């Protein structure tokens, strides 16, 4: 009897949880016409083409080799497809901070053979109707060469998290963010994959 009672209670709790999930899902369903915010799952693939690159740091930083520098600055253009938001283009800037220590096996010029460096940046994406989303991001850029990465940190794999800081048009008042990854070979455009959630206030589409 005790086991049966426990099973009944378990089924009851499971049913309540299922109803709660259904109600929550409908309340935040994209485009269902109900009042309140819309919580949208987004997923995007795209490319980043680097348009400028520069080393930076204290006096004595060698702008050609990166020796004595503490970071490098990147700027680039983004093109991609976002589901369900559609095609977009954007601009991205990032600062990659050199690791403060060089592990054993570093190269002769002091560059680490293996390392992960913090990176911070901004991205502004524009969609076909002119609406924009602006985000700040931070993460890690990690050397992907078992031998030695270049002063520019390539080849690398990069993992970042972003937070929406503003939006215009249909994204006015939006919040949310994504987790994304990309790779940098030093020549071809970076390929990226991003997945996240977007919260849009109001009930109109």
N, C-alpha and C positions, 0 to 999 in steps of 0.2 A: 504493500500500500504506500509506503514512504517513497519507494522508487517511482511508482506511478504518479504520485502527487508532484514529485520533483520534475518528472517528464512533462506533466501538464503545465507547470509553471514555466518551464523552459520554452515550451511551445508558445505560451501566451506572450512571454517576453520577446521571443523571436518575431511573432506576428506584429507586436507593437513597434518593434524596431524597423520591420519592413515597411509598415505604413508610414512611419516617420521619414524614412528614406524617400519613399514615393512622394510624399507631400513636399519635402525639401527639394527634391529634384524638379517637381513641377513649379514650385515657387520661383526657382532660379533658372527655369528652362529658357533657352534663347529663342526669342521671337514668338512666345506663346500668347502675347497680348495681355498678360496679367500685370497688375500694378506691382511696383517694387523693382529692385535691381535685377539685372540679368547676369548670371554667372556663366561665362562662356569658356569652354575648353578650346585652346588653340594649339595648332601644330604647324610648323613652318620648315621649309627647306630652302636653301638659297646659296648664294656665293658672295664673297667679299673680295673686291679688288683693291689692293693697297695703292693709294695715290701719292702718299708721301711718307717719308721715314727720316727720323733725325735722332742722333744720340744727344743726351743732355746730362748735366751734372755740374760739379764744382769746377773752379778754374783749373786748367790743365787737362780737362776732359778732351780726348782725341776724337773729334767729330768723324774721322774717317774709319778708325779701327774700333772705337768704343772703349779703348784703354783709359782707365781712370774715370770713366763715366758711371753714373749711378742708375740711369734709366734710358729707355728709348721711347720715342713718341711716334704713334702711327695714326694715319688718317686713311679712310677708305670709303668706297661706295658699295652699297648692298642692293642686290636684286633677288627677289624670291617670290614664293607662293605660300600664302597662309590659309589654312583651312580652319574656320569658314570665312575668313575676312577677305580673301582674294589676293591678287597680285599686289606687290608693293615694291618700292624702291626707297633707299635710305642713305644716310651718311653716318659713319661711325668714327669716333676718335678714341684712342686708348694710350695710356702710359703703362709700360711694363717695367717694374722695378727690379734691378739686378739683385740676385741673392746676396745676402750679407756675408756668406761664408762660401769658400770653395772646397768641396769634398776632396778626399784623396783621389788622385788620378786626374787632377785638373791639368789643363794644357799648359804649354810653356808660357803663353801670354796671360795666364791667370784665369782663363775662361773655364768654367766647370764642365766636366765631361757629362755629368748628370745633375739636373737641377730643376726646381720648380720656382718660378718667380711670380710674385703678386702682380696682378694687373687691375686697373680701374679705368672706366671710360664712360662715354655717353653714346646714345644712338637715337636718331630721329627717323622714323619710318613714315612714308607717305603712301596712301592708298589711292585707288583709281578715282574716287569722288573728291579727292583733295583733303580728306580727313587725315590727321597725323597722330602719331603716338610717340612721345619722348620718354626715354628710359635712361636710368643710370645703372651701371653694372660693375661687378667686381668678381674676381676669381683667380685662377692660376693658369699660367702659361708654362708648360712642362717640356723640357728637351725630350725629343723622341729619337735621338741617335745614341746608339750604344757606345760610340766612340767619342765624338765631341761636337757639340752644337756650335754654330757660328756666333759671332758677337751679336748678331741680330736675333739670336735665340732659335734659329731654325736648323733642322725641321722641328716643329713643335706640335703638341696637341693642347688645346685650350678648353677649359671648362669654366663657365661663368653662370652667375645668377643675376637677373635684372629686376628692377622695380620701376613701374610706370610712375613718372613724376608729373606728367601733364598730357592732355589730349585736346584736339580741336575737332570741329565738325561733329560727326556722329559719336566721336570718342570723348567729347567734352565731359569732364568730371570723372573720367574712367580711372580705375586703379587696378592693381594686380601685378603680374610679372611672369617671367619665364626662367627656365633652366635650359642652357644651351651649350653646345660644344662645336668646335671647329678645328681645322688643322691648317698649318702654315708650312709649306714646303720651301718658301722663299722665292718661288717663281710663279707658278700657276695660281689662279684665284683660290682663296680659302673656300672650302665647302662647309656648310653649317646645317645643323638641325636644332630646332628650338621647340620646346613644349611648355605650356603654362596655362594660366587662367586669367581672364579679363573680366572685371566687374564694371558694368555700365549702369549708372543710376537712371531712374525713370522707367517708363513702360513703353515708350514709342519706339518703333523700329527705324 
